[in-house]
Amino acid sequence: MNRSLQMLLGVVLALAMHSSAFGCAACFGKSDSPMAYGMNAGIISLLAVIVPVLGLIASFFGYIVYRARRVGSESDINSPAV
């Protein structure tokens, strides 16, 4: 199949698709459908898991930086003068 025939076939298939296939319940159609409520609940539950996990990871690295600074300052105080 040559390139122009493939391009023509792709354009025809894109134009033949039904318009409701281009969006989900939140983007196209009824936003108060059960599918939209389920999608919103899924988004909120994922955020409820991801945000605390990312917060814990960030606080862990903050703690590592804090400890490194504290150990570095203590080693300067306790090091003998040369």
PDB file of N, CA, C and O in Angstrom:
ATOM      1  N   MET A   1       0.842  -1.170   0.000  1.00  0.00           N
ATOM      2  CA  MET A   1       0.000   0.000   0.000  1.00  0.00           C
ATOM      3  C   MET A   1       0.893   1.242   0.000  1.00  0.00           C
ATOM      4  O   MET A   1       1.819   1.360   0.803  1.00  0.00           O
ATOM      5  N   ASN A   2       0.600   2.143  -0.899  1.00  0.00           N
ATOM      6  CA  ASN A   2       1.460   3.321  -0.916  1.00  0.00           C
ATOM      7  C   ASN A   2       1.032   4.334   0.144  1.00  0.00           C
ATOM      8  O   ASN A   2      -0.015   4.196   0.778  1.00  0.00           O
ATOM      9  N   ARG A   3       1.854   5.333   0.314  1.00  0.00           N
ATOM     10  CA  ARG A   3       1.691   6.291   1.414  1.00  0.00           C
ATOM     11  C   ARG A   3       0.401   7.099   1.302  1.00  0.00           C
ATOM     12  O   ARG A   3      -0.270   7.323   2.310  1.00  0.00           O
ATOM     13  N   SER A   4       0.043   7.537   0.105  1.00  0.00           N
ATOM     14  CA  SER A   4      -1.156   8.370  -0.050  1.00  0.00           C
ATOM     15  C   SER A   4      -2.428   7.563   0.217  1.00  0.00           C
ATOM     16  O   SER A   4      -3.400   8.104   0.743  1.00  0.00           O
ATOM     17  N   LEU A   5      -2.431   6.280  -0.140  1.00  0.00           N
ATOM     18  CA  LEU A   5      -3.597   5.440   0.130  1.00  0.00           C
ATOM     19  C   LEU A   5      -3.754   5.203   1.635  1.00  0.00           C
ATOM     20  O   LEU A   5      -4.874   5.186   2.146  1.00  0.00           O
ATOM     21  N   GLN A   6      -2.650   5.024   2.335  1.00  0.00           N
ATOM     22  CA  GLN A   6      -2.708   4.881   3.787  1.00  0.00           C
ATOM     23  C   GLN A   6      -3.230   6.159   4.442  1.00  0.00           C
ATOM     24  O   GLN A   6      -4.021   6.103   5.384  1.00  0.00           O
ATOM     25  N   MET A   7      -2.789   7.293   3.946  1.00  0.00           N
ATOM     26  CA  MET A   7      -3.244   8.570   4.490  1.00  0.00           C
ATOM     27  C   MET A   7      -4.733   8.752   4.236  1.00  0.00           C
ATOM     28  O   MET A   7      -5.460   9.197   5.124  1.00  0.00           O
ATOM     29  N   LEU A   8      -5.194   8.415   3.044  1.00  0.00           N
ATOM     30  CA  LEU A   8      -6.608   8.543   2.705  1.00  0.00           C
ATOM     31  C   LEU A   8      -7.448   7.610   3.573  1.00  0.00           C
ATOM     32  O   LEU A   8      -8.507   8.006   4.058  1.00  0.00           O
ATOM     33  N   LEU A   9      -6.995   6.396   3.771  1.00  0.00           N
ATOM     34  CA  LEU A   9      -7.708   5.447   4.616  1.00  0.00           C
ATOM     35  C   LEU A   9      -7.787   5.948   6.064  1.00  0.00           C
ATOM     36  O   LEU A   9      -8.824   5.805   6.712  1.00  0.00           O
ATOM     37  N   GLY A  10      -6.716   6.523   6.562  1.00  0.00           N
ATOM     38  CA  GLY A  10      -6.719   7.077   7.916  1.00  0.00           C
ATOM     39  C   GLY A  10      -7.687   8.232   8.064  1.00  0.00           C
ATOM     40  O   GLY A  10      -8.380   8.329   9.077  1.00  0.00           O
ATOM     41  N   VAL A  11      -7.748   9.106   7.080  1.00  0.00           N
ATOM     42  CA  VAL A  11      -8.672  10.244   7.129  1.00  0.00           C
ATOM     43  C   VAL A  11     -10.107   9.761   7.063  1.00  0.00           C
ATOM     44  O   VAL A  11     -10.956  10.264   7.799  1.00  0.00           O
ATOM     45  N   VAL A  12     -10.403   8.794   6.195  1.00  0.00           N
ATOM     46  CA  VAL A  12     -11.764   8.268   6.071  1.00  0.00           C
ATOM     47  C   VAL A  12     -12.195   7.598   7.376  1.00  0.00           C
ATOM     48  O   VAL A  12     -13.327   7.787   7.820  1.00  0.00           O
ATOM     49  N   LEU A  13     -11.311   6.823   7.988  1.00  0.00           N
ATOM     50  CA  LEU A  13     -11.649   6.177   9.257  1.00  0.00           C
ATOM     51  C   LEU A  13     -11.869   7.204  10.369  1.00  0.00           C
ATOM     52  O   LEU A  13     -12.762   7.035  11.199  1.00  0.00           O
ATOM     53  N   ALA A  14     -11.070   8.255  10.389  1.00  0.00           N
ATOM     54  CA  ALA A  14     -11.239   9.288  11.415  1.00  0.00           C
ATOM     55  C   ALA A  14     -12.557  10.022  11.239  1.00  0.00           C
ATOM     56  O   ALA A  14     -13.209  10.361  12.227  1.00  0.00           O
ATOM     57  N   LEU A  15     -12.959  10.274  10.007  1.00  0.00           N
ATOM     58  CA  LEU A  15     -14.219  10.969   9.753  1.00  0.00           C
ATOM     59  C   LEU A  15     -15.422  10.062   9.983  1.00  0.00           C
ATOM     60  O   LEU A  15     -16.512  10.548  10.283  1.00  0.00           O
ATOM     61  N   ALA A  16     -15.240   8.758   9.847  1.00  0.00           N
ATOM     62  CA  ALA A  16     -16.350   7.824   9.992  1.00  0.00           C
ATOM     63  C   ALA A  16     -16.646   7.491  11.454  1.00  0.00           C
ATOM     64  O   ALA A  16     -17.698   6.926  11.753  1.00  0.00           O
ATOM     65  N   MET A  17     -15.751   7.824  12.353  1.00  0.00           N
ATOM     66  CA  MET A  17     -15.970   7.506  13.764  1.00  0.00           C
ATOM     67  C   MET A  17     -17.097   8.351  14.327  1.00  0.00           C
ATOM     68  O   MET A  17     -17.278   9.506  13.940  1.00  0.00           O
ATOM     69  N   HIS A  18     -17.838   7.773  15.227  1.00  0.00           N
ATOM     70  CA  HIS A  18     -18.929   8.485  15.881  1.00  0.00           C
ATOM     71  C   HIS A  18     -18.347   9.520  16.843  1.00  0.00           C
ATOM     72  O   HIS A  18     -17.314   9.267  17.464  1.00  0.00           O
ATOM     73  N   SER A  19     -18.979  10.661  16.973  1.00  0.00           N
ATOM     74  CA  SER A  19     -18.428  11.749  17.780  1.00  0.00           C
ATOM     75  C   SER A  19     -18.355  11.401  19.265  1.00  0.00           C
ATOM     76  O   SER A  19     -17.527  11.965  19.980  1.00  0.00           O
ATOM     77  N   SER A  20     -19.186  10.502  19.741  1.00  0.00           N
ATOM     78  CA  SER A  20     -19.129  10.142  21.162  1.00  0.00           C
ATOM     79  C   SER A  20     -17.904   9.295  21.492  1.00  0.00           C
ATOM     80  O   SER A  20     -17.599   9.092  22.667  1.00  0.00           O
ATOM     81  N   ALA A  21     -17.202   8.802  20.487  1.00  0.00           N
ATOM     82  CA  ALA A  21     -15.995   8.025  20.735  1.00  0.00           C
ATOM     83  C   ALA A  21     -14.799   8.918  21.050  1.00  0.00           C
ATOM     84  O   ALA A  21     -13.743   8.413  21.432  1.00  0.00           O
ATOM     85  N   PHE A  22     -14.942  10.218  20.900  1.00  0.00           N
ATOM     86  CA  PHE A  22     -13.830  11.133  21.108  1.00  0.00           C
ATOM     87  C   PHE A  22     -13.726  11.658  22.531  1.00  0.00           C
ATOM     88  O   PHE A  22     -12.762  12.356  22.846  1.00  0.00           O
ATOM     89  N   GLY A  23     -14.667  11.355  23.391  1.00  0.00           N
ATOM     90  CA  GLY A  23     -14.595  11.886  24.745  1.00  0.00           C
ATOM     91  C   GLY A  23     -15.211  10.938  25.750  1.00  0.00           C
ATOM     92  O   GLY A  23     -16.027  10.081  25.413  1.00  0.00           O
ATOM     93  N   CYS A  24     -14.803  11.113  26.978  1.00  0.00           N
ATOM     94  CA  CYS A  24     -15.359  10.292  28.055  1.00  0.00           C
ATOM     95  C   CYS A  24     -16.606  10.967  28.607  1.00  0.00           C
ATOM     96  O   CYS A  24     -17.056  11.977  28.066  1.00  0.00           O
ATOM     97  N   ALA A  25     -17.156  10.430  29.658  1.00  0.00           N
ATOM     98  CA  ALA A  25     -18.388  10.971  30.224  1.00  0.00           C
ATOM     99  C   ALA A  25     -18.183  12.368  30.792  1.00  0.00           C
ATOM    100  O   ALA A  25     -19.119  13.168  30.817  1.00  0.00           O
ATOM    101  N   ALA A  26     -16.983  12.670  31.243  1.00  0.00           N
ATOM    102  CA  ALA A  26     -16.731  14.005  31.787  1.00  0.00           C
ATOM    103  C   ALA A  26     -16.543  15.033  30.680  1.00  0.00           C
ATOM    104  O   ALA A  26     -16.900  16.199  30.849  1.00  0.00           O
ATOM    105  N   CYS A  27     -15.985  14.609  29.546  1.00  0.00           N
ATOM    106  CA  CYS A  27     -15.704  15.554  28.466  1.00  0.00           C
ATOM    107  C   CYS A  27     -16.853  15.668  27.474  1.00  0.00           C
ATOM    108  O   CYS A  27     -17.049  16.727  26.879  1.00  0.00           O
ATOM    109  N   PHE A  28     -17.600  14.619  27.291  1.00  0.00           N
ATOM    110  CA  PHE A  28     -18.631  14.589  26.267  1.00  0.00           C
ATOM    111  C   PHE A  28     -19.822  13.834  26.827  1.00  0.00           C
ATOM    112  O   PHE A  28     -19.682  12.694  27.271  1.00  0.00           O
ATOM    113  N   GLY A  29     -20.953  14.435  26.810  1.00  0.00           N
ATOM    114  CA  GLY A  29     -22.147  13.743  27.272  1.00  0.00           C
ATOM    115  C   GLY A  29     -22.584  14.216  28.634  1.00  0.00           C
ATOM    116  O   GLY A  29     -22.262  15.326  29.060  1.00  0.00           O
ATOM    117  N   LYS A  30     -23.326  13.355  29.316  1.00  0.00           N
ATOM    118  CA  LYS A  30     -23.876  13.714  30.620  1.00  0.00           C
ATOM    119  C   LYS A  30     -22.787  13.637  31.687  1.00  0.00           C
ATOM    120  O   LYS A  30     -22.122  12.613  31.848  1.00  0.00           O
ATOM    121  N   SER A  31     -22.623  14.728  32.401  1.00  0.00           N
ATOM    122  CA  SER A  31     -21.615  14.718  33.463  1.00  0.00           C
ATOM    123  C   SER A  31     -22.188  14.193  34.773  1.00  0.00           C
ATOM    124  O   SER A  31     -21.451  14.044  35.748  1.00  0.00           O
ATOM    125  N   ASP A  32     -23.483  13.910  34.816  1.00  0.00           N
ATOM    126  CA  ASP A  32     -24.074  13.349  36.027  1.00  0.00           C
ATOM    127  C   ASP A  32     -24.378  11.863  35.878  1.00  0.00           C
ATOM    128  O   ASP A  32     -25.171  11.302  36.635  1.00  0.00           O
ATOM    129  N   SER A  33     -23.745  11.236  34.900  1.00  0.00           N
ATOM    130  CA  SER A  33     -23.962   9.807  34.697  1.00  0.00           C
ATOM    131  C   SER A  33     -23.180   9.009  35.746  1.00  0.00           C
ATOM    132  O   SER A  33     -22.240   9.533  36.344  1.00  0.00           O
ATOM    133  N   PRO A  34     -23.557   7.761  35.971  1.00  0.00           N
ATOM    134  CA  PRO A  34     -22.824   6.930  36.943  1.00  0.00           C
ATOM    135  C   PRO A  34     -21.354   6.739  36.566  1.00  0.00           C
ATOM    136  O   PRO A  34     -20.496   6.616  37.440  1.00  0.00           O
ATOM    137  N   MET A  35     -21.068   6.716  35.265  1.00  0.00           N
ATOM    138  CA  MET A  35     -19.681   6.553  34.857  1.00  0.00           C
ATOM    139  C   MET A  35     -18.852   7.781  35.256  1.00  0.00           C
ATOM    140  O   MET A  35     -17.699   7.640  35.662  1.00  0.00           O
ATOM    141  N   ALA A  36     -19.426   8.968  35.143  1.00  0.00           N
ATOM    142  CA  ALA A  36     -18.714  10.183  35.547  1.00  0.00           C
ATOM    143  C   ALA A  36     -18.494  10.201  37.053  1.00  0.00           C
ATOM    144  O   ALA A  36     -17.421  10.589  37.514  1.00  0.00           O
ATOM    145  N   TYR A  37     -19.496   9.785  37.826  1.00  0.00           N
ATOM    146  CA  TYR A  37     -19.326   9.712  39.280  1.00  0.00           C
ATOM    147  C   TYR A  37     -18.239   8.703  39.654  1.00  0.00           C
ATOM    148  O   TYR A  37     -17.431   8.959  40.547  1.00  0.00           O
ATOM    149  N   GLY A  38     -18.222   7.582  38.985  1.00  0.00           N
ATOM    150  CA  GLY A  38     -17.196   6.576  39.252  1.00  0.00           C
ATOM    151  C   GLY A  38     -15.808   7.065  38.899  1.00  0.00           C
ATOM    152  O   GLY A  38     -14.848   6.811  39.625  1.00  0.00           O
ATOM    153  N   MET A  39     -15.702   7.774  37.771  1.00  0.00           N
ATOM    154  CA  MET A  39     -14.408   8.307  37.369  1.00  0.00           C
ATOM    155  C   MET A  39     -13.924   9.348  38.377  1.00  0.00           C
ATOM    156  O   MET A  39     -12.749   9.355  38.745  1.00  0.00           O
ATOM    157  N   ASN A  40     -14.812  10.217  38.820  1.00  0.00           N
ATOM    158  CA  ASN A  40     -14.429  11.224  39.809  1.00  0.00           C
ATOM    159  C   ASN A  40     -14.027  10.575  41.132  1.00  0.00           C
ATOM    160  O   ASN A  40     -13.075  11.022  41.772  1.00  0.00           O
ATOM    161  N   ALA A  41     -14.732   9.538  41.545  1.00  0.00           N
ATOM    162  CA  ALA A  41     -14.367   8.826  42.774  1.00  0.00           C
ATOM    163  C   ALA A  41     -13.004   8.159  42.623  1.00  0.00           C
ATOM    164  O   ALA A  41     -12.217   8.135  43.569  1.00  0.00           O
ATOM    165  N   GLY A  42     -12.722   7.620  41.443  1.00  0.00           N
ATOM    166  CA  GLY A  42     -11.417   7.014  41.194  1.00  0.00           C
ATOM    167  C   GLY A  42     -10.295   8.030  41.244  1.00  0.00           C
ATOM    168  O   GLY A  42      -9.228   7.754  41.791  1.00  0.00           O
ATOM    169  N   ILE A  43     -10.526   9.206  40.677  1.00  0.00           N
ATOM    170  CA  ILE A  43      -9.512  10.263  40.704  1.00  0.00           C
ATOM    171  C   ILE A  43      -9.245  10.707  42.133  1.00  0.00           C
ATOM    172  O   ILE A  43      -8.092  10.872  42.531  1.00  0.00           O
ATOM    173  N   ILE A  44     -10.304  10.900  42.902  1.00  0.00           N
ATOM    174  CA  ILE A  44     -10.138  11.352  44.285  1.00  0.00           C
ATOM    175  C   ILE A  44      -9.440  10.286  45.125  1.00  0.00           C
ATOM    176  O   ILE A  44      -8.590  10.612  45.955  1.00  0.00           O
ATOM    177  N   SER A  45      -9.790   9.014  44.919  1.00  0.00           N
ATOM    178  CA  SER A  45      -9.139   7.963  45.709  1.00  0.00           C
ATOM    179  C   SER A  45      -7.668   7.818  45.332  1.00  0.00           C
ATOM    180  O   SER A  45      -6.836   7.554  46.200  1.00  0.00           O
ATOM    181  N   LEU A  46      -7.333   7.986  44.051  1.00  0.00           N
ATOM    182  CA  LEU A  46      -5.924   7.945  43.661  1.00  0.00           C
ATOM    183  C   LEU A  46      -5.159   9.117  44.262  1.00  0.00           C
ATOM    184  O   LEU A  46      -4.030   8.953  44.726  1.00  0.00           O
ATOM    185  N   LEU A  47      -5.771  10.300  44.253  1.00  0.00           N
ATOM    186  CA  LEU A  47      -5.118  11.455  44.866  1.00  0.00           C
ATOM    187  C   LEU A  47      -4.948  11.265  46.365  1.00  0.00           C
ATOM    188  O   LEU A  47      -3.952  11.702  46.940  1.00  0.00           O
ATOM    189  N   ALA A  48      -5.916  10.615  46.999  1.00  0.00           N
ATOM    190  CA  ALA A  48      -5.834  10.379  48.441  1.00  0.00           C
ATOM    191  C   ALA A  48      -4.687   9.436  48.788  1.00  0.00           C
ATOM    192  O   ALA A  48      -4.202   9.450  49.919  1.00  0.00           O
ATOM    193  N   VAL A  49      -4.251   8.626  47.846  1.00  0.00           N
ATOM    194  CA  VAL A  49      -3.121   7.725  48.087  1.00  0.00           C
ATOM    195  C   VAL A  49      -1.810   8.371  47.651  1.00  0.00           C
ATOM    196  O   VAL A  49      -0.814   8.294  48.371  1.00  0.00           O
ATOM    197  N   ILE A  50      -1.801   9.005  46.486  1.00  0.00           N
ATOM    198  CA  ILE A  50      -0.562   9.515  45.907  1.00  0.00           C
ATOM    199  C   ILE A  50      -0.013  10.710  46.677  1.00  0.00           C
ATOM    200  O   ILE A  50       1.191  10.783  46.921  1.00  0.00           O
ATOM    201  N   VAL A  51      -0.877  11.650  47.064  1.00  0.00           N
ATOM    202  CA  VAL A  51      -0.396  12.866  47.732  1.00  0.00           C
ATOM    203  C   VAL A  51       0.290  12.556  49.066  1.00  0.00           C
ATOM    204  O   VAL A  51       1.378  13.080  49.304  1.00  0.00           O
ATOM    205  N   PRO A  52      -0.285  11.734  49.944  1.00  0.00           N
ATOM    206  CA  PRO A  52       0.454  11.421  51.182  1.00  0.00           C
ATOM    207  C   PRO A  52       1.757  10.661  50.941  1.00  0.00           C
ATOM    208  O   PRO A  52       2.741  10.885  51.646  1.00  0.00           O
ATOM    209  N   VAL A  53       1.775   9.778  49.968  1.00  0.00           N
ATOM    210  CA  VAL A  53       3.008   9.032  49.688  1.00  0.00           C
ATOM    211  C   VAL A  53       4.097   9.983  49.201  1.00  0.00           C
ATOM    212  O   VAL A  53       5.241   9.892  49.648  1.00  0.00           O
ATOM    213  N   LEU A  54       3.755  10.894  48.291  1.00  0.00           N
ATOM    214  CA  LEU A  54       4.748  11.856  47.821  1.00  0.00           C
ATOM    215  C   LEU A  54       5.184  12.790  48.946  1.00  0.00           C
ATOM    216  O   LEU A  54       6.347  13.187  49.010  1.00  0.00           O
ATOM    217  N   GLY A  55       4.255  13.139  49.830  1.00  0.00           N
ATOM    218  CA  GLY A  55       4.619  13.961  50.982  1.00  0.00           C
ATOM    219  C   GLY A  55       5.590  13.250  51.909  1.00  0.00           C
ATOM    220  O   GLY A  55       6.531  13.860  52.416  1.00  0.00           O
ATOM    221  N   LEU A  56       5.363  11.960  52.130  1.00  0.00           N
ATOM    222  CA  LEU A  56       6.281  11.188  52.974  1.00  0.00           C
ATOM    223  C   LEU A  56       7.661  11.056  52.334  1.00  0.00           C
ATOM    224  O   LEU A  56       8.677  11.122  53.024  1.00  0.00           O
ATOM    225  N   ILE A  57       7.695  10.873  51.033  1.00  0.00           N
ATOM    226  CA  ILE A  57       8.984  10.787  50.339  1.00  0.00           C
ATOM    227  C   ILE A  57       9.728  12.112  50.448  1.00  0.00           C
ATOM    228  O   ILE A  57      10.928  12.130  50.721  1.00  0.00           O
ATOM    229  N   ALA A  58       9.023  13.223  50.236  1.00  0.00           N
ATOM    230  CA  ALA A  58       9.654  14.541  50.341  1.00  0.00           C
ATOM    231  C   ALA A  58      10.136  14.807  51.762  1.00  0.00           C
ATOM    232  O   ALA A  58      11.224  15.351  51.952  1.00  0.00           O
ATOM    233  N   SER A  59       9.347  14.432  52.755  1.00  0.00           N
ATOM    234  CA  SER A  59       9.772  14.656  54.141  1.00  0.00           C
ATOM    235  C   SER A  59      10.960  13.762  54.504  1.00  0.00           C
ATOM    236  O   SER A  59      11.806  14.163  55.304  1.00  0.00           O
ATOM    237  N   PHE A  60      11.036  12.567  53.933  1.00  0.00           N
ATOM    238  CA  PHE A  60      12.190  11.697  54.173  1.00  0.00           C
ATOM    239  C   PHE A  60      13.468  12.343  53.657  1.00  0.00           C
ATOM    240  O   PHE A  60      14.484  12.358  54.351  1.00  0.00           O
ATOM    241  N   PHE A  61      13.419  12.881  52.433  1.00  0.00           N
ATOM    242  CA  PHE A  61      14.611  13.527  51.894  1.00  0.00           C
ATOM    243  C   PHE A  61      14.933  14.815  52.649  1.00  0.00           C
ATOM    244  O   PHE A  61      16.103  15.170  52.794  1.00  0.00           O
ATOM    245  N   GLY A  62      13.912  15.514  53.128  1.00  0.00           N
ATOM    246  CA  GLY A  62      14.161  16.677  53.972  1.00  0.00           C
ATOM    247  C   GLY A  62      14.856  16.283  55.264  1.00  0.00           C
ATOM    248  O   GLY A  62      15.749  16.989  55.731  1.00  0.00           O
ATOM    249  N   TYR A  63      14.454  15.167  55.839  1.00  0.00           N
ATOM    250  CA  TYR A  63      15.090  14.660  57.055  1.00  0.00           C
ATOM    251  C   TYR A  63      16.542  14.263  56.785  1.00  0.00           C
ATOM    252  O   TYR A  63      17.418  14.506  57.615  1.00  0.00           O
ATOM    253  N   ILE A  64      16.795  13.658  55.636  1.00  0.00           N
ATOM    254  CA  ILE A  64      18.165  13.279  55.273  1.00  0.00           C
ATOM    255  C   ILE A  64      19.040  14.528  55.157  1.00  0.00           C
ATOM    256  O   ILE A  64      20.174  14.530  55.637  1.00  0.00           O
ATOM    257  N   VAL A  65      18.532  15.578  54.532  1.00  0.00           N
ATOM    258  CA  VAL A  65      19.291  16.827  54.404  1.00  0.00           C
ATOM    259  C   VAL A  65      19.541  17.428  55.786  1.00  0.00           C
ATOM    260  O   VAL A  65      20.642  17.897  56.073  1.00  0.00           O
ATOM    261  N   TYR A  66      18.521  17.414  56.634  1.00  0.00           N
ATOM    262  CA  TYR A  66      18.658  17.939  58.001  1.00  0.00           C
ATOM    263  C   TYR A  66      19.739  17.182  58.770  1.00  0.00           C
ATOM    264  O   TYR A  66      20.581  17.792  59.428  1.00  0.00           O
ATOM    265  N   ARG A  67      19.712  15.858  58.686  1.00  0.00           N
ATOM    266  CA  ARG A  67      20.704  15.042  59.404  1.00  0.00           C
ATOM    267  C   ARG A  67      22.107  15.280  58.856  1.00  0.00           C
ATOM    268  O   ARG A  67      23.072  15.343  59.618  1.00  0.00           O
ATOM    269  N   ALA A  68      22.220  15.411  57.537  1.00  0.00           N
ATOM    270  CA  ALA A  68      23.537  15.634  56.943  1.00  0.00           C
ATOM    271  C   ALA A  68      24.113  16.974  57.398  1.00  0.00           C
ATOM    272  O   ALA A  68      25.308  17.078  57.674  1.00  0.00           O
ATOM    273  N   ARG A  69      23.268  17.992  57.474  1.00  0.00           N
ATOM    274  CA  ARG A  69      23.751  19.295  57.944  1.00  0.00           C
ATOM    275  C   ARG A  69      24.137  19.237  59.422  1.00  0.00           C
ATOM    276  O   ARG A  69      25.129  19.835  59.839  1.00  0.00           O
ATOM    277  N   ARG A  70      23.345  18.515  60.201  1.00  0.00           N
ATOM    278  CA  ARG A  70      23.626  18.417  61.634  1.00  0.00           C
ATOM    279  C   ARG A  70      24.923  17.651  61.883  1.00  0.00           C
ATOM    280  O   ARG A  70      25.731  18.059  62.717  1.00  0.00           O
ATOM    281  N   VAL A  71      25.125  16.565  61.180  1.00  0.00           N
ATOM    282  CA  VAL A  71      26.354  15.778  61.335  1.00  0.00           C
ATOM    283  C   VAL A  71      27.544  16.580  60.830  1.00  0.00           C
ATOM    284  O   VAL A  71      28.621  16.525  61.424  1.00  0.00           O
ATOM    285  N   GLY A  72      27.367  17.322  59.746  1.00  0.00           N
ATOM    286  CA  GLY A  72      28.457  18.146  59.222  1.00  0.00           C
ATOM    287  C   GLY A  72      28.857  19.243  60.181  1.00  0.00           C
ATOM    288  O   GLY A  72      30.046  19.529  60.327  1.00  0.00           O
ATOM    289  N   SER A  73      27.893  19.866  60.840  1.00  0.00           N
ATOM    290  CA  SER A  73      28.224  20.931  61.795  1.00  0.00           C
ATOM    291  C   SER A  73      28.857  20.359  63.057  1.00  0.00           C
ATOM    292  O   SER A  73      29.725  21.004  63.646  1.00  0.00           O
ATOM    293  N   GLU A  74      28.454  19.176  63.489  1.00  0.00           N
ATOM    294  CA  GLU A  74      29.054  18.548  64.666  1.00  0.00           C
ATOM    295  C   GLU A  74      30.480  18.103  64.389  1.00  0.00           C
ATOM    296  O   GLU A  74      31.322  18.156  65.285  1.00  0.00           O
ATOM    297  N   SER A  75      30.769  17.668  63.179  1.00  0.00           N
ATOM    298  CA  SER A  75      32.126  17.226  62.872  1.00  0.00           C
ATOM    299  C   SER A  75      33.074  18.415  62.802  1.00  0.00           C
ATOM    300  O   SER A  75      34.263  18.259  63.077  1.00  0.00           O
ATOM    301  N   ASP A  76      32.583  19.599  62.440  1.00  0.00           N
ATOM    302  CA  ASP A  76      33.431  20.789  62.445  1.00  0.00           C
ATOM    303  C   ASP A  76      33.799  21.189  63.870  1.00  0.00           C
ATOM    304  O   ASP A  76      34.914  21.649  64.117  1.00  0.00           O
ATOM    305  N   ILE A  77      32.877  21.020  64.798  1.00  0.00           N
ATOM    306  CA  ILE A  77      33.123  21.397  66.192  1.00  0.00           C
ATOM    307  C   ILE A  77      34.087  20.415  66.852  1.00  0.00           C
ATOM    308  O   ILE A  77      34.980  20.828  67.592  1.00  0.00           O
ATOM    309  N   ASN A  78      33.918  19.135  66.593  1.00  0.00           N
ATOM    310  CA  ASN A  78      34.705  18.106  67.271  1.00  0.00           C
ATOM    311  C   ASN A  78      36.033  17.806  66.595  1.00  0.00           C
ATOM    312  O   ASN A  78      36.822  17.035  67.141  1.00  0.00           O
ATOM    313  N   SER A  79      36.310  18.372  65.447  1.00  0.00           N
ATOM    314  CA  SER A  79      37.560  18.046  64.766  1.00  0.00           C
ATOM    315  C   SER A  79      38.714  18.797  65.427  1.00  0.00           C
ATOM    316  O   SER A  79      38.584  19.978  65.749  1.00  0.00           O
ATOM    317  N   PRO A  80      39.828  18.122  65.625  1.00  0.00           N
ATOM    318  CA  PRO A  80      40.969  18.779  66.272  1.00  0.00           C
ATOM    319  C   PRO A  80      41.613  19.783  65.324  1.00  0.00           C
ATOM    320  O   PRO A  80      41.599  19.605  64.106  1.00  0.00           O
ATOM    321  N   ALA A  81      42.168  20.823  65.892  1.00  0.00           N
ATOM    322  CA  ALA A  81      42.850  21.835  65.084  1.00  0.00           C
ATOM    323  C   ALA A  81      44.182  21.280  64.618  1.00  0.00           C
ATOM    324  O   ALA A  81      44.894  20.616  65.371  1.00  0.00           O
ATOM    325  N   VAL A  82      44.500  21.555  63.399  1.00  0.00           N
ATOM    326  CA  VAL A  82      45.746  21.038  62.840  1.00  0.00           C
ATOM    327  C   VAL A  82      46.816  22.074  62.912  1.00  0.00           C
ATOM    328  O   VAL A  82      47.945  21.825  62.487  1.00  0.00           O
TER     329      VAL A  82
END
